[in-house]
Amino acid sequence: MPIHIRCRDKPLGRTEVFLFAAKDINVANLLLDPNNYRFLDNPSYKKKLRGKYHLPQVQVATLRLLEQDKRYQLTEMKKSILSNGYVPMERIIVAPYEHKRDHCLVVEGNRRVAALKSLLQEHNEGVTELTPTQVASFGRIPCAVLQAEGNDLVHAQRVIMGIRHIAGPREWGAYQQAQLIVELHDLENQDFQSIADHLGISTIEAGRRYRAMRALKEMETDEHYADQATFDHYRLFHELVSLPGVRAYFGWDDDALKFRDKESAREFFELIAPHAEEQSPKVRTYADVRRLKLVVPHPKAVAVLLDPERTLTDAIEVGEALARERAHQGEEIAEVMNEISRALSKIDVLAVKKLDKNDIKSIDDIIARLVQLKRIGESA
């Protein structure tokens, strides 16, 4: 099955043709690429010699690297395969491996092959129970074997990886992914665990994306801000719903899946999409939303934030100053309490004379003041 690829370093009009042979191959005969480009920024990565790829210790180390680094999301992929079965929407692209007979090196699809190898290994070790059908399905999979040799083979591998990861299919954006989760949840009545298993993400992340989309829908249906809302705002709500203090200030209720306080919600809407055309949004990025944590605990900082003439940076500076002041006051209170405790410890209870009314009133006043301070501190 030929694939035609036009390379940019070739004269215009010249086309390279890469040929593949369709073949079902045992997963045990597929070698993970220990020098995969995705490993280059991993601190524990060390380049391996090509003639050593097939050694068991090299393959074990490569699989372990994929399993242990959460960036590769192998756990989520394994859950998806267990939930959906192995769905070969795209063949694994492999190249002949000259250093071990009947073995091929994975060019494209290392994560999928690693997930299958990991599941089969866990089954053999008694960690996971696979059905005979699953063992058969996971153990032999459709592949496309590159038909090239020498430098042509190496060149073909690089071009194919470039097509896939640079010029090729793009993942859906965050908004599109969240919309799918909403439809699976609301229209198909799937819970977040089921959605997460099917899509290969964590349950927490599935719920977070759902809540973020619901928050955006609130803006899209608000009578004052509906025209201002765009899909680009989804990423800001994604951050908002994950920050307890920030979402509470702006009135978002995780249980009710809506903003309880419309006016507070509109304060956030105004920050990300101001009505005045000449005014720029104060909150534009994930980081801006996270920085609101420094502002919302302090009413004075919030007042600066909501002032059209002031910036987010101004509000943060006020919030940080108030936080330092509060911390200093807390240190002073601690010193006073320690001093009171030390003074009281010096009093010999047995030597105390009978208290008169003034003494009792003084003690009552001190207790009342301490109780008041305690209540203030607990409600802060």
ABEGO torsion letter per residue (X at the ends): XBBBBBBAABBBGBBBBBBBBBBBBBAAABBBBAABAAAAABAABBBBBAAAAABAAAAAAAAAAAAABAAAGAAAAAAAAAAAEBBBABBBBBBBBAABBGBBBBABGAAAAAAAAAAAAAAAAGABBBBAAAAAAAABBBBBBBBBBEAAAAAAAAAAAAAAAAABBBBBBAAAAAAAAAAAAAAAGBBAAAAAAAAGBBAAAAAAAAAAAAAAAAAAABAAAAAABBAAAAAAAAAAAABAAAAAAAGBBAAAGBBABAAAAAAAAAAABBABAABBBABABAAAAAAAAAAAABAAAAAAAABAABBAAAAAAAAAAAAAAAAAAAAAAAAAAAAAAAAAAABBAAABBBBBAAAAAAAAAAAAAAAAAAAAAAAX
